[in-house]
Amino acid sequence: MKFKVAVIGAGYFGQRHIKLLAQMPDVEIVGIADKDIVKAKEIAQQYNLKYCSDYKDLLKPAQIFFVVTPTITHFDIGIELINEGKAIFIEKPLTEKPVFAEKLLNEARKKNVIIQAGLIERYNPVIKTLVEHLKNPVFIETERVSPFLGRATDTDVTYDLMIHDIDLIWMLLKNLGNFKLKDLKAFKQNMVTSKIDYANVWMEFVDTNCNVKAHLTASRISSVFNRRISIVQQNNVLYADLINKTLTEVDNTGKVTEILIKNKDSQPLYEEIRDFLNSVKQKKLSQYAPSHEEIIEVIEVIDKINGGK
C-alpha cells in the first residue's frame, strides 16, 4: 500500500520535497496546495498532480502532510492537521516561539500523531561519520553562511540557518553525556531585511566532568557559501565540510588524515523523508529524528539568542 501524501507549499523547498517524493514508488502524491494558485498549477503540471489553493481540500485523500510554508503559518496548519489525525513533516523551525512548539507537540502526543521537524543536517553522511569519531570535544566551531538569496526573509537567520548547527551540537553532545547549557552570549545584526541577517554566538555546555565551548556564525549576507564544523578534541581536531562532504582529522603530531565518508553520495533530504515515512509506518518517531524535547531545547536557545523578541 502506498503512502498517500500531500505537500503544502510550492516554493523552493516545497519543490525539493515534491521532486523527491515523486521518485518514490511507494508514495502517491494526492495533491499540492499553495495560496499562490499560479505557482501551484505550474509545479503540479510538471508532475501531473492535482493542485489547490487551500490545503483543507486535501484532508480527505491524504494521510501524510509535508508542511513547507512560511514559518508564521506552521502553528495554525499544524494544529488543524493534528486535529484531523494526520502525520506531519514540518520544515524547520517548527515554530518561532517555544510556547507554540510545546502546544503543537503536546497536541500531537495526545492524539498519537507522528510529527517531525525538518532538520536535514542530521541526515548528512558527514555528520553520521563524524559521530563515530567524536570522543572528547572541548571546543566546537560552526560556520553556516551564504550570499543573500532573497528567500526566507520572513524569519531570522538564527531560525533559517543557525538552527541546524545548534541542533547538531545538542545531538553530538547528548551522545557523550548529560550536557547542559551554562552560558550564552550573542551578537546579531539586521542588514538587508528587518530580521536578523547575521549572528555570532558563544555557548558553553557543562557535564559532570567536563565542559565544551562553542562558537557559531550564521550569515545570509556573505560573499560565499560555507557549511563547516570544526571540533577540537583532546588529541585531534576534526574538520567537517558539509557541502563538499569531507571530514579531515589532524592529530597531535600534525598528521593529516582524510576520513572516509560512508554513503557519501546519499541525499540528506531523501534520507530524511524516508526516515519520516518509516516512522509513520512504525507509528513511532525514529531515534535519529529530533525528539520533541530536542526540538523545544533548540527553539528555546534561539529564542534566547534573539532576545526573546
Phi, psi and chi 1 to 4 in degrees:
 res  aa     phi    psi   chi1   chi2   chi3   chi4
   1 MET       -  137.2 -178.0  175.1  -68.7      -
   2 LYS   -84.3  150.0  -69.2 -170.8  174.6 -175.4
   3 PHE   -72.9  126.0  -64.6  104.0      -      -
   4 LYS   -98.2  107.1  -65.9 -175.1 -179.1  -63.5
   5 VAL  -117.9  156.8  -49.1      -      -      -
   6 ALA  -132.1  146.8      -      -      -      -
   7 VAL  -115.6  124.6  179.4      -      -      -
   8 ILE  -102.9  111.4  -51.1  175.2      -      -
   9 GLY   114.7  117.4      -      -      -      -
  10 ALA  -113.9   26.3      -      -      -      -
  11 GLY   -81.4 -157.1      -      -      -      -
  12 TYR   -56.8  -53.9  173.5   74.5      -      -
  13 PHE   -73.7  -34.6  -78.2  110.6      -      -
  14 GLY   -59.9  -40.4      -      -      -      -
  15 GLN   -65.2  -35.3  -69.0  174.2   41.9      -
  16 ARG   -65.1  -41.0  -70.2 -179.8   62.6 -167.9
  17 HIS   -63.8  -46.5  -78.7   77.6      -      -
  18 ILE   -60.6  -44.3  -67.3  165.3      -      -
  19 LYS   -57.9  -45.5  179.8  179.2  179.0  179.8
  20 LEU   -73.8  -41.4  -67.8  176.3      -      -
  21 LEU   -60.8  -36.2  -73.0  164.1      -      -
  22 ALA   -67.1  -19.5      -      -      -      -
  23 GLN   -87.6   -9.1  -63.1  171.9   10.0      -
  24 MET   -92.0  118.9  -60.3  177.0 -175.9      -
  25 PRO   -65.8  -21.5   21.3  -32.4      -      -
  26 ASP   -97.6   14.5   58.6  -12.8      -      -
  27 VAL  -119.6  134.0  169.2      -      -      -
  28 GLU  -117.3  116.1  177.5 -172.6  -10.7      -
  29 ILE   -83.1  109.1  -55.2  176.5      -      -
  30 VAL   -80.4  -13.8  -58.5      -      -      -
  31 GLY   166.4  163.8      -      -      -      -
  32 ILE  -125.1  149.4   63.8  174.7      -      -
  33 ALA  -128.9  139.0      -      -      -      -
  34 ASP  -156.8  138.2 -164.0  -63.1      -      -
  35 LYS   -60.9  -27.6  -73.2 -173.5  175.2 -178.9
  36 ASP   -84.1   90.6 -176.7  -16.0      -      -
  37 ILE   -63.5  -28.8 -164.8   64.5      -      -
  38 VAL   -64.8  -44.3  174.8      -      -      -
  39 LYS   -65.7  -42.8  172.4   62.1   70.9  173.9
  40 ALA   -58.8  -44.6      -      -      -      -
  41 LYS   -64.2  -43.4 -179.7  179.9  179.4 -179.8
  42 GLU   -59.0  -47.0  175.2 -169.4  -15.4      -
  43 ILE   -72.7  -41.4  -56.8  -54.4      -      -
  44 ALA   -60.1  -39.3      -      -      -      -
  45 GLN   -66.3  -27.7  -72.1 -179.4  -24.7      -
  46 GLN   -65.3  -29.5  -66.9  179.1   26.8      -
  47 TYR  -116.5    8.7  -60.5   93.2      -      -
  48 ASN    56.8   51.5 -166.3   28.2      -      -
  49 LEU  -113.8  160.4  -59.5  172.9      -      -
  50 LYS   -77.5  154.5  -66.2 -179.0  179.1  178.9
  51 TYR  -146.7  159.8   64.0   93.2      -      -
  52 CYS  -159.7  169.1   57.9      -      -      -
  53 SER   -95.5  -16.6   60.8      -      -      -
  54 ASP  -121.1  117.1 -170.5  -16.1      -      -
  55 TYR   -60.9  -21.2   70.1   88.5      -      -
  56 LYS   -64.0  -21.9  -65.7  179.5 -177.0  178.6
  57 ASP   -68.5  -12.6  -66.6  -19.2      -      -
  58 LEU  -106.0    3.8  -59.5  173.2      -      -
  59 LEU   -63.5  -37.0  -71.6  174.8      -      -
  60 LYS   -71.9  -50.0 -172.1  172.9 -178.7  179.2
  61 PRO   -78.9  -23.4   27.7  -34.6      -      -
  62 ALA   -97.0  141.0      -      -      -      -
  63 GLN  -100.2  -26.7  -55.1  162.3  -32.3      -
  64 ILE  -130.2  135.2  -57.5  165.6      -      -
  65 PHE  -122.2  136.1  -78.4   78.5      -      -
  66 PHE  -105.2  115.9  -72.6   79.9      -      -
  67 VAL   -99.7  106.8 -179.4      -      -      -
  68 VAL  -126.9   63.4 -159.8      -      -      -
  69 THR  -122.7  171.4   58.3      -      -      -
  70 PRO   -54.4  142.8  -28.6   36.9      -      -
  71 THR   -53.2  -37.6  -56.4      -      -      -
  72 ILE   -61.0  -20.2 -165.7  171.5      -      -
  73 THR   -92.6  -11.0   67.6      -      -      -
  74 HIS   -59.3  -43.0  -72.9 -177.4      -      -
  75 PHE   -64.5  -51.1  179.3   76.9      -      -
  76 ASP   -62.9  -43.4  -70.1  -22.1      -      -
  77 ILE   -65.2  -44.0  -67.0  173.9      -      -
  78 GLY   -60.3  -45.9      -      -      -      -
  79 ILE   -61.3  -43.4  -74.8  -66.3      -      -
  80 GLU   -60.6  -44.8  174.6   80.5   22.7      -
  81 LEU   -69.6  -38.0  -66.0  175.4      -      -
  82 ILE   -62.9  -43.7  -71.6  169.1      -      -
  83 ASN   -62.1  -25.2  -71.8  -24.9      -      -
  84 GLU   -89.2   -0.3  -67.0  -71.3  -24.5      -
  85 GLY    74.7   24.7      -      -      -      -
  86 LYS   -91.3  141.8  -52.6  -62.4 -177.8 -179.7
  87 ALA   -73.2  141.2      -      -      -      -
  88 ILE  -134.2  131.4  -38.8  167.6      -      -
  89 PHE  -110.0  117.9 -179.3   97.2      -      -
  90 ILE  -115.0  123.8  -58.0 -176.5      -      -
  91 GLU   -61.6  152.4  -96.7  -58.8  -13.6      -
  92 LYS   -63.2  152.2   54.4   79.3 -173.9  168.3
  93 PRO   -78.8  159.2   32.2  -35.7      -      -
  94 LEU   -55.3  -55.0 -167.3   69.5      -      -
  95 THR  -147.6  171.5   70.4      -      -      -
  96 GLU   -95.4    2.6  -76.9 -166.5   -9.4      -
  97 LYS  -130.7  132.6  -76.9  -64.8 -179.4 -178.9
  98 PRO   -55.7  -39.1  -25.8   34.4      -      -
  99 VAL   -63.2  -39.2   62.8      -      -      -
 100 PHE   -72.6  -36.4  -67.4  129.2      -      -
 101 ALA   -63.3  -41.9      -      -      -      -
 102 GLU   -62.9  -42.7  -72.6  177.0    0.1      -
 103 LYS   -62.6  -42.9  -73.2 -179.2  179.4  178.9
 104 LEU   -63.3  -47.7 -151.5   55.7      -      -
 105 LEU   -69.8  -36.5  -64.5  171.4      -      -
 106 ASN   -64.7  -40.7  -74.2  -21.4      -      -
 107 GLU   -64.7  -40.7  -77.4  -58.8  -51.3      -
 108 ALA   -62.9  -39.2      -      -      -      -
 109 ARG   -65.7  -42.8 -167.8  176.9  -69.1  113.2
 110 LYS   -62.9  -39.8  -71.5  177.3 -173.4  175.9
 111 LYS   -89.2    2.1  -60.3  -72.2  176.5   61.6
 112 ASN    57.1   45.2 -161.2   27.5      -      -
 113 VAL  -105.6  134.9  164.6      -      -      -
 114 ILE   -76.9  125.1  -64.2  -66.9      -      -
 115 ILE  -135.3  131.4 -179.6  171.7      -      -
 116 GLN  -133.0  136.0 -179.1  170.4  -30.8      -
 117 ALA   -89.7  138.4      -      -      -      -
 118 GLY   -77.9  103.4      -      -      -      -
 119 LEU  -126.9   81.0  -71.8  163.7      -      -
 120 ILE   -62.5  -29.8 -169.1  174.5      -      -
 121 GLU   -65.5  -20.1  -67.5  -71.7   21.6      -
 122 ARG   -59.9  -24.1  -75.9  177.6  170.5 -118.6
 123 TYR  -102.3    5.2  -62.0   86.3      -      -
 124 ASN   -69.7  127.2 -169.5  -46.0      -      -
 125 PRO   -59.3  -25.6   20.2  -32.5      -      -
 126 VAL   -65.0  -41.7  177.3      -      -      -
 127 ILE   -66.8  -41.1  -64.9  -59.2      -      -
 128 LYS   -62.1  -35.9  -68.7 -171.4  173.4 -175.1
 129 THR   -75.9  -39.0  -57.3      -      -      -
 130 LEU   -57.7  -41.0  177.8   63.6      -      -
 131 VAL   -54.4  -38.4  168.6      -      -      -
 132 GLU   -70.2  -19.2  -61.1  174.6    3.3      -
 133 HIS  -108.1    5.2  -68.8   78.5      -      -
 134 LEU   -87.7  122.2 -166.3   70.7      -      -
 135 LYS  -127.2  -57.5  -63.5  177.7 -179.2  178.0
 136 ASN  -143.5   66.9   41.1   33.5      -      -
 137 PRO   -67.4  145.7   28.3  -36.2      -      -
 138 VAL  -121.1  -22.2  -67.1      -      -      -
 139 PHE  -150.6  136.1  178.9   71.2      -      -
 140 ILE  -127.2  131.5  -58.7  173.7      -      -
 141 GLU  -124.7  132.0 -175.6  167.9   35.4      -
 142 THR  -125.1  146.5   70.8      -      -      -
 143 GLU  -136.5  121.0 -178.3 -173.9   41.2      -
 144 ARG  -135.5   96.9 -172.8  171.5  -65.0  -95.9
 145 VAL  -134.8  154.7  -59.5      -      -      -
 146 SER  -157.3  159.4   68.7      -      -      -
 147 PRO   -64.7  163.6  -20.2   33.1      -      -
 148 PHE   -72.0  121.2 -176.7   67.2      -      -
 149 LEU  -107.6   -6.0  -58.2  175.6      -      -
 150 GLY    79.2    8.7      -      -      -      -
 151 ARG  -110.6  165.0   62.7  161.3 -169.2   79.9
 152 ALA    56.4   29.7      -      -      -      -
 153 THR   -76.7   -3.8   55.6      -      -      -
 154 ASP   -83.6   -4.3   65.3  -49.9      -      -
 155 THR  -137.9  160.5 -168.2      -      -      -
 156 ASP   -73.4  154.7  -63.5  -64.0      -      -
 157 VAL   -62.9  -23.1   73.3      -      -      -
 158 THR   -65.2  -36.7   45.2      -      -      -
 159 TYR   -85.8  -27.8  -83.1  115.5      -      -
 160 ASP   -79.3  -45.1 -178.7   31.4      -      -
 161 LEU  -118.4  -53.6  -62.0 -179.6      -      -
 162 MET   -61.8  -25.3 -172.4  176.4  -78.7      -
 163 ILE   -53.6  -35.3 -174.1  171.4      -      -
 164 HIS   -63.5  -44.4  -69.0  -67.6      -      -
 165 ASP   -74.3  -34.8  -64.5  -41.5      -      -
 166 ILE   -63.0  -43.7  -65.5  172.6      -      -
 167 ASP   -62.2  -43.5  174.9   62.1      -      -
 168 LEU   -64.5  -41.1  -70.7  178.1      -      -
 169 ILE   -62.3  -45.6  -71.1  172.5      -      -
 170 TRP   -58.9  -45.9  -89.3  121.8      -      -
 171 MET   -62.4  -46.0 -176.4 -172.4   76.6      -
 172 LEU   -63.2  -44.6  -66.4  170.9      -      -
 173 LEU   -69.7  -34.3  -67.4 -178.2      -      -
 174 LYS   -70.1  -18.4  -73.7 -170.2  173.8 -175.8
 175 ASN   -74.2  -14.1  -77.3  -22.3      -      -
 176 LEU  -109.3  -22.7  -60.4  174.5      -      -
 177 GLY   177.3 -166.8      -      -      -      -
 178 ASN  -102.9   68.4 -174.1   29.7      -      -
 179 PHE   -76.4  146.4  -76.8   88.0      -      -
 180 LYS  -126.0  151.2  -56.6  -68.2 -176.8 -177.2
 181 LEU   -78.6  118.6  180.0   61.2      -      -
 182 LYS   -96.8  -39.2  177.5 -175.2  176.8 -177.7
 183 ASP  -146.0  149.7 -169.6   27.0      -      -
 184 LEU  -150.4  128.1 -175.0  152.3      -      -
 185 LYS  -131.2  144.6  -64.9 -178.7  176.2   67.2
 186 ALA  -144.7  143.4      -      -      -      -
 187 PHE  -119.6  132.7  168.5   82.6      -      -
 188 LYS  -143.1  154.6   61.1  -96.3 -173.5 -177.2
 189 GLN  -151.0  136.1 -177.7   71.5   40.7      -
 190 ASN   -93.0  144.8   67.9  -58.7      -      -
 191 MET  -131.4  -57.0  -64.6  -70.3  -71.6      -
 192 VAL  -110.8   -7.7  -66.7      -      -      -
 193 THR  -130.3  178.0   76.0      -      -      -
 194 SER   -84.8   -3.0   61.0      -      -      -
 195 LYS   -99.1  175.9  -61.1  -74.5 -172.4  174.9
 196 ILE   -70.9  122.8  -61.1  169.5      -      -
 197 ASP  -106.2  -20.8  -62.7  -48.2      -      -
 198 TYR  -137.8  133.6  177.9   93.0      -      -
 199 ALA  -141.4  137.1      -      -      -      -
 200 ASN  -128.8  122.5 -160.6  -69.0      -      -
 201 VAL  -129.9  137.9  175.5      -      -      -
 202 TRP  -114.7  127.8  177.7  -92.0      -      -
 203 MET  -130.8  150.0  -54.7  170.1   76.9      -
 204 GLU  -132.2  127.8 -175.1  172.1   -6.7      -
 205 PHE  -113.8  142.3  -59.3   87.0      -      -
 206 VAL  -126.7  144.5  -65.9      -      -      -
 207 ASP  -124.8 -177.7 -169.5   13.1      -      -
 208 THR   -57.6  -43.4  -54.1      -      -      -
 209 ASN  -112.3   -2.9  -59.1  -46.5      -      -
 210 CYS  -157.8  171.5   62.7      -      -      -
 211 ASN  -135.8  155.3   67.9    2.2      -      -
 212 VAL  -130.7  128.7  177.0      -      -      -
 213 LYS  -100.3  150.4  -65.1  177.8  175.3   62.8
 214 ALA  -141.5  141.5      -      -      -      -
 215 HIS  -126.6  121.0  176.9 -136.2      -      -
 216 LEU  -120.9  136.5  -60.3   82.8      -      -
 217 THR  -126.2  131.6  -60.3      -      -      -
 218 ALA  -134.6  134.2      -      -      -      -
 219 SER  -151.4  140.4  171.1      -      -      -
 220 ARG  -114.8   23.2   56.0 -173.5  175.2 -157.9
 221 ILE  -128.4   32.5   50.3  170.4      -      -
 222 SER   -87.6  168.7  173.5      -      -      -
 223 SER   -92.9   -7.2   60.3      -      -      -
 224 VAL  -138.2  166.0  -64.8      -      -      -
 225 PHE   -99.0  124.6  -80.1   96.1      -      -
 226 ASN  -141.1  140.5  -85.3  -26.8      -      -
 227 ARG  -139.0   92.2  -55.5  -76.0 -171.8  -89.5
 228 ARG  -131.2  148.0  -64.5  176.5  178.9  171.1
 229 ILE  -134.2  129.3  -61.3  177.6      -      -
 230 SER  -118.2  134.0  -57.0      -      -      -
 231 ILE  -128.0  115.3  -59.4 -179.8      -      -
 232 VAL   -87.8  122.1  180.0      -      -      -
 233 GLN  -113.8  179.4  -56.4 -163.2  103.7      -
 234 GLN   -65.7  -31.3  -68.5  178.8    7.3      -
 235 ASN  -123.2    2.0  -63.2  -50.3      -      -
 236 ASN  -163.1  173.4   62.7   18.9      -      -
 237 VAL  -126.9  134.2 -177.1      -      -      -
 238 LEU  -107.6  130.9  -61.7  171.2      -      -
 239 TYR  -118.0  115.5  -64.1   98.7      -      -
 240 ALA  -112.6  128.4      -      -      -      -
 241 ASP  -109.5  108.9 -175.0  -33.4      -      -
 242 LEU   -80.1  -16.1  -56.2 -174.2      -      -
 243 ILE   -84.4  -51.1  -66.1  178.6      -      -
 244 ASN   -84.7   -3.6  -63.7  -51.6      -      -
 245 LYS    56.3   57.6  -65.0 -176.8  179.0  178.7
 246 THR  -126.6  152.3   61.5      -      -      -
 247 LEU  -139.2  120.9  179.6   60.5      -      -
 248 THR  -120.4  139.4  -54.2      -      -      -
 249 GLU  -114.5  133.5  176.1 -166.9   70.3      -
 250 VAL  -118.7  116.3 -179.2      -      -      -
 251 ASP   -89.2 -176.6   68.3   15.6      -      -
 252 ASN   -76.5    4.3   54.2    7.9      -      -
 253 THR  -105.1   -3.5   69.4      -      -      -
 254 GLY    92.0    1.2      -      -      -      -
 255 LYS   -69.3  132.2  179.3 -176.8  176.7 -177.2
 256 VAL  -103.8  127.9  179.1      -      -      -
 257 THR  -130.1  127.5  -56.7      -      -      -
 258 GLU   -84.0  121.6  -68.0  -66.8  -32.7      -
 259 ILE   -90.0  131.8  -62.5  173.5      -      -
 260 LEU   -66.5  127.7  178.3   66.3      -      -
 261 ILE   -89.8  120.9  -55.7  -61.1      -      -
 262 LYS   -73.3  138.1  -61.2  177.8 -179.6  178.4
 263 ASN    51.4   45.6  -58.6  -46.2      -      -
 264 LYS   -57.9  -32.4 -175.7  174.8 -179.1  177.0
 265 ASP   -85.8    1.4  -65.7  -29.6      -      -
 266 SER   -67.5  149.1   64.5      -      -      -
 267 GLN   -95.5  117.2  -63.5 -177.1   58.7      -
 268 PRO   -54.7  -42.8  -29.2   37.3      -      -
 269 LEU   -66.7  -40.1 -178.1   56.8      -      -
 270 TYR   -60.1  -46.5 -176.4   92.2      -      -
 271 GLU   -64.1  -37.8  -61.9  -61.6  -33.3      -
 272 GLU   -65.5  -44.7 -175.6  177.4   36.4      -
 273 ILE   -63.4  -43.2  -69.3  172.7      -      -
 274 ARG   -63.6  -38.9  -68.1  -50.5  -50.2  179.7
 275 ASP   -64.5  -41.5 -167.8   45.3      -      -
 276 PHE   -63.9  -46.2  167.6   65.8      -      -
 277 LEU   -62.1  -36.4  -67.4  175.2      -      -
 278 ASN   -67.0  -35.8 -172.2   58.8      -      -
 279 SER   -62.6  -40.9  -67.4      -      -      -
 280 VAL   -62.5  -43.5  174.5      -      -      -
 281 LYS   -63.4  -42.8 -175.8  177.3 -179.4  179.7
 282 GLN   -81.6  -10.7  -59.8  -64.7  -30.8      -
 283 LYS    59.6   34.5  -61.4 -178.5  179.4  179.1
 284 LYS  -155.1  132.1 -177.7  179.8 -180.0 -178.4
 285 LEU   -63.7  135.3 -165.8   63.8      -      -
 286 SER   -58.9  147.1  160.7      -      -      -
 287 GLN   -68.8  -21.5  -70.3 -173.9  -17.1      -
 288 TYR   -85.8  -22.7 -150.5   81.0      -      -
 289 ALA   -71.2  155.4      -      -      -      -
 290 PRO   -64.8  129.7   21.7  -32.2      -      -
 291 SER   -72.3  166.3   68.6      -      -      -
 292 HIS   -58.0  -41.4  -70.7 -171.4      -      -
 293 GLU   -65.1  -40.6  -68.1   72.6   24.5      -
 294 GLU   -66.9  -38.2  -71.6  170.9  -31.7      -
 295 ILE   -60.7  -46.0  -67.2  170.3      -      -
 296 ILE   -62.6  -44.6  -64.6  -62.5      -      -
 297 GLU   -58.6  -45.1  -74.3  173.9  -18.7      -
 298 VAL   -65.1  -43.5  169.5      -      -      -
 299 ILE   -65.9  -36.7  -66.2  175.5      -      -
 300 GLU   -63.9  -40.8  -73.9  178.1  -20.8      -
 301 VAL   -63.2  -45.6  169.2      -      -      -
 302 ILE   -65.1  -36.8  -63.8  176.9      -      -
 303 ASP   -61.7  -37.8 -165.0   51.3      -      -
 304 LYS   -67.4  -43.8  -69.6  178.4 -178.1  177.7
 305 ILE   -59.0  -43.4  -67.4  169.7      -      -
 306 ASN   -75.0   -7.7  -69.8    1.2      -      -
 307 GLY    88.6   20.1      -      -      -      -
 308 GLY    65.3   24.0      -      -      -      -
 309 LYS   -75.4      -   65.0  175.0 -174.8  175.6
